[in-house]
């Protein structure tokens, strides 16, 4: 790892990308993003070393956190600069009290939709999000995908970017470990999966099939819509639909909870867990 470089001014241009991160986010700007916290830093180090399409450009730490993450820092190449600052300087940089004291500037490489889909194994489970705009839900969906061994997450163009700082943090770094891509129209994504032998299951409170009765297939995709509106009728009508049985007193579960239950059921049917 690189020797730590002391930062004594919040206006130092070397750490400009970390400035005022609460008010702005780097996603969408040359594919850069902010990773926050020990767990996410560790996941970024693993993704960087494994060449999963993510790399670190620089790291900014509270001085008293350096020793605690030394083993993680050693996993980054020496070309990644590590900056350290006292609390008052770091707070001035990020715009609020950052109690975790650990930030990294990452960069992603877009492999393209076809490359991602063609790289999926013969037996695969995919999660597709349509209109997922809540960052907590997006992060939780990735955490569920990792927990139940989904091979990929595909998000349509109306979804929020999962590399948004909050979504990445809520996912406990799973956005960096589960292959994914965001972009394109939901129908086009599903047709691309169908062409590659995936059985498509949309999820809706009014789905025709009990989630527990879905038969196993070598390749399966679960489609989740936004809360409130759910999935468009055009998608529900075109593909098979499933439901999670629940009390009549509640109309639906939130997207993150529904994703976890449905993925558990499908992964179980496929013998993955």
C-alpha positions in Angstrom: 0.0 0.0 0.0 1.0 3.6 -0.4 2.4 5.5 2.6 -0.4 7.7 4.0 -0.4 11.4 3.0 -1.5 13.9 5.6 -4.2 16.4 4.6 -4.5 19.5 6.7 -6.9 21.6 4.7 -10.5 20.8 3.6 -9.7 22.7 0.4 -6.8 20.5 -0.7 -7.4 19.7 -4.4 -6.1 16.2 -4.0 -9.3 15.2 -2.1 -11.8 17.4 -4.0 -13.9 14.4 -5.1 -14.8 13.8 -1.4 -16.1 17.3 -0.8 -19.7 17.8 0.3 -20.8 14.2 -0.5 -24.1 14.7 1.3 -25.3 17.3 -1.2 -24.0 15.6 -4.3 -23.1 12.2 -5.6 -20.5 11.1 -8.1 -22.5 8.3 -9.8 -23.0 9.1 -13.4 -19.8 11.3 -13.5 -17.3 9.3 -15.5 -18.5 6.2 -13.6 -17.0 7.2 -10.3 -18.6 6.5 -6.9 -18.0 7.0 -3.2 -17.5 3.9 -1.0 -18.1 4.5 2.7 -17.3 2.4 5.8 -15.0 -0.6 6.7 -17.2 -3.3 5.1 -17.6 -1.5 1.8 -13.9 -0.7 1.7 -13.1 -4.4 2.1 -15.5 -5.3 -0.7 -13.9 -2.7 -2.9 -10.5 -4.1 -2.2 -11.8 -7.6 -3.1 -13.4 -6.4 -6.3 -10.3 -4.5 -7.2 -8.1 -7.5 -6.7 -10.4 -9.9 -8.5 -10.9 -7.5 -11.4 -14.6 -7.5 -11.2 -14.9 -4.2 -13.1 -14.3 -2.0 -10.1 -11.2 -0.2 -9.0 -10.1 2.3 -6.3 -8.6 5.6 -7.3 -7.9 7.1 -3.8 -8.8 6.6 -0.2 -9.5 9.2 2.5 -9.4 8.2 6.2 -9.8 9.6 9.6 -6.3 9.4 11.1 -7.3 7.2 14.0 -8.9 4.7 11.7 -5.8 3.8 9.8 -4.5 1.1 12.1 -7.9 -0.6 12.2 -8.1 -1.0 8.4 -4.4 -1.7 7.8 -5.0 -5.2 6.5 -7.6 -3.9 4.0 -5.3 -1.1 2.8 -2.6 -3.6 2.1 -4.8 -5.3 -0.5 -4.8 -2.2 -2.7 -1.9 -1.6 -5.0 0.7 1.1 -4.1 -0.6 3.2 -6.9 -3.8 4.0 -4.9 -3.0 7.0 -2.7 -4.2 6.9 0.9 -4.9 10.3 2.5 -5.5 10.8 6.2 -6.9 13.8 8.1 -7.9 14.8 11.6 -11.7 14.9 12.5 -12.2 18.6 12.0 -10.5 18.6 8.6 -12.4 15.5 7.4 -15.7 17.0 8.6 -14.9 20.1 6.7 -14.3 18.0 3.5 -17.4 15.9 3.6 -19.7 18.6 5.0 -20.9 16.7 8.2 -19.5 14.6 11.0 -18.4 11.4 9.4 -18.3 9.0 12.3 -17.1 6.0 10.2 -14.1 8.0 9.0 -13.5 5.8 6.0 -14.1 6.9 2.3 -12.8 5.7 -1.0 -13.2 6.9 -4.5 -14.0 4.0 -6.8 -14.5 3.6 -10.5 -16.5 1.1 -12.5 -16.0 -0.4 -15.9 -19.1 -0.9 -18.0 -18.8 -4.3 -19.7 -22.1 -3.9 -21.6 -25.3 -5.9 -21.3 -24.5 -8.6 -23.8 -21.2 -9.4 -22.2 -22.8 -9.7 -18.8 -25.6 -11.9 -19.9 -23.4 -14.1 -22.1 -21.0 -14.7 -19.1 -23.8 -16.1 -16.9 -23.5 -19.8 -16.0 -25.7 -22.6 -17.5 -27.7 -22.7 -14.3 -28.4 -19.1 -13.3 -30.7 -17.0 -11.2 -31.1 -13.3 -12.1 -32.9 -10.5 -10.4 -34.5 -7.7 -12.5 -35.6 -4.4 -11.1 -38.1 -2.1 -12.8 -38.5 1.4 -11.6 -36.7 0.9 -8.3 -36.1 4.5 -7.3 -35.6 4.1 -3.5 -31.9 3.8 -2.6 -32.6 1.8 0.5 -34.6 -0.7 -1.5 -32.0 -0.9 -4.2 -29.2 -1.6 -1.6 -31.3 -4.2 0.2 -32.2 -6.0 -3.1 -28.5 -6.4 -3.8 -27.9 -7.7 -0.3 -30.7 -10.2 -0.8 -29.3 -11.2 -4.2 -25.9 -11.9 -2.6 -27.5 -13.8 0.3 -29.5 -16.1 -2.0 -26.7 -16.5 -4.6 -28.2 -14.7 -7.5 -25.8 -14.6 -10.5 -26.7 -11.1 -11.7 -28.9 -8.1 -11.1 -30.3 -6.1 -14.0 -31.9 -2.7 -13.5 -33.8 -0.8 -16.1 -33.1 2.8 -17.0 -35.8 4.1 -14.5 -34.0 2.6 -11.5 -31.7 4.6 -9.3 -28.0 3.9 -9.6 -27.0 1.2 -7.1 -23.6 2.8 -6.7 -25.2 5.9 -5.1 -23.5 6.2 -1.7 -26.5 5.2 0.4 -27.5 2.3 -1.8 -24.0 1.0 -1.7 -23.8 1.3 2.0 -27.1 -0.4 2.6 -26.0 -3.3 0.4 -23.0 -3.8 2.7 -20.9 -3.8 -0.4 -22.9 -6.4 -2.3 -23.2 -4.0 -5.3 -19.5 -4.7 -5.7 -19.8 -8.5 -5.6 -22.9 -9.3 -7.6 -22.5 -8.8 -11.3 -25.0 -6.1 -12.4 -25.9 -3.5 -15.0 -28.3 -0.6 -15.1 -29.8 0.7 -18.3 -32.3 0.1 -21.1 -36.0 -0.7 -21.0 -37.4 -3.4 -18.8 -39.0 -5.3 -21.7 -35.8 -5.3 -23.7 -33.9 -6.7 -20.7 -36.5 -9.5 -20.2 -36.5 -10.4 -23.9 -32.7 -10.6 -23.8 -32.9 -13.0 -20.8 -35.7 -15.1 -22.5 -33.6 -15.4 -25.6 -30.9 -16.9 -23.4 -33.2 -19.6 -22.0 -34.4 -17.8 -18.8 -37.9 -18.5 -17.4 -39.3 -15.1 -16.5 -41.4 -14.7 -13.3 -42.9 -11.3 -12.5 -43.9 -10.6 -8.9 -47.2 -9.0 -8.0 -49.7 -9.2 -5.1 -52.1 -10.5 -7.8 -49.8 -13.0 -9.4 -51.4 -16.2 -10.7 -48.9 -18.6 -9.1 -48.0 -19.1 -5.4 -44.3 -18.3 -5.2 -43.8 -21.7 -3.4 -45.3 -23.5 -6.4 -42.9 -22.2 -9.0 -41.2 -25.1 -10.6 -37.4 -25.2 -10.8 -35.7 -24.4 -14.1 -32.1 -24.3 -15.1 -32.3 -20.5 -15.7 -34.8 -18.3 -13.8 -35.3 -14.6 -13.5 -37.4 -12.7 -10.9 -38.8 -9.3 -11.9 -39.6 -6.8 -9.1 -41.4 -3.5 -9.6 -41.5 -0.2 -7.7 -43.6 0.1 -4.6 -47.1 1.5 -5.1 -47.4 1.1 -8.8 -45.7 -2.2 -9.1 -44.9 -3.7 -12.5 -46.5 -2.4 -15.6 -49.5 -4.4 -16.8 -47.8 -5.0 -20.2 -45.0 -7.0 -18.4 -47.4 -8.8 -16.1 -49.5 -9.9 -19.1 -46.5 -11.0 -21.2 -44.7 -13.1 -18.7 -45.6 -15.6 -15.9 -46.7 -13.9 -12.6 -46.2 -15.1 -9.0 -47.5 -13.8 -5.7 -46.4 -14.1 -2.1 -49.3 -15.2 0.1 -50.0 -12.8 2.8 -52.8 -11.3 5.0 -55.7 -9.6 3.3 -55.3 -6.7 5.7 -52.2 -5.5 3.8 -52.1 -4.9 0.1 -48.3 -5.6 -0.5 -44.8 -5.9 1.0 -42.1 -3.4 0.3 -39.8 -4.2 -2.6 -36.8 -5.2 -0.5 -38.8 -7.6 1.7 -40.7 -9.1 -1.3 -37.4 -9.6 -3.1 -35.9 -11.5 -0.2 -38.8 -13.9 0.2 -39.1 -14.6 -3.5 -35.4 -15.1 -4.0 -35.3 -17.5 -1.1 -38.1 -19.5 -2.6 -36.7 -19.6 -6.0 -33.1 -20.4 -4.8 -34.6 -23.2 -2.7 -36.4 -24.7 -5.7 -33.1 -24.6 -7.7 -31.3 -26.3 -4.8 -29.0 -23.3 -4.3 -29.5 -23.0 -0.5 
